């Protein structure tokens, strides 16, 4: 029982995953990111859009606002280490 409680209190790491093939570069995910983890990339996708990318040195809080706001469902947040 004790170890279960410790595991619940351990900090979790999250990472946003961007599906560039479905992204149209609208920037909504970067705008609603509460942790400021996402920024718009200067690179183009095959369709000619600027997808978001994660900023170096920033940590995702796992709030999933980007997931909820993306109109194309082109981004999701997953827990690292699972």
N, C-alpha and C positions, 0 to 999 in steps of 0.2 A: 504494500500500500504506500509506504513511504517513497519508494523509487518512482512510482507512477506520478506522484505529486511533484517531484523534482523535474521530471521530464516535461510536465506541463509548464513549469516556470522557466525553462531554458529558452534563451532567445532563438527565434527562428529566422532563417534567411530566406528571402524571396527574390525572384528574378522575373522581370517581365520578358515575355517571348513574343517577338513580332513576326507575323506571317507576311512577309514582304509581297508575296504573290497576291494577297487579298487587300493590301493597304493602298488607299488612294491619296495618302499624304495630306489629309485634311487638318491635322494638328490638334484635334480635339483631345486625344489622349495626353499629349504633352501639356495642354492647357489645364486640364483637370487633375494632373498628377500632384498630389499634396506634398510629396517629398521632393519634388523638383528633380526626379530621376530621369525623366525623358526629355529629349530635345530633338528638334527636327534635323535630319541629316542633310548634308550638302550633296550626297550621292544620289544618283537616279536608279530606279528599279527598271525592269524590262519594259514596263508600261509608261515610263517617263515621269514617275512621281517621286517625291522626296519622302521616304519613310522616316519614322522616328528611330532614335537610337538611345541607348542608355548612356548617361554621362559618366565619365571615368571618375572613380572615387566616391560615387554616390551609392547609397544602400536603399533598396526598395523596402517600404514598410509593410507591404502586403495589403494595402487598403482596397485594391482592385477597382479603383475609380476608372482607370483606363479601360479595363474590361467592360465595365458597365456602360461607359459613354461611347465606345467605338461603334459607329453605325454599320461597319462591315465585319465585325467580329474578327478582326485581324490581329488582335493582341490578347494575350492571356498571361496570368501570373501563376507561377508554380513555385512550390516550396523546394529549395535546394536540399539535396541529400536524401530525397525520397525516391 
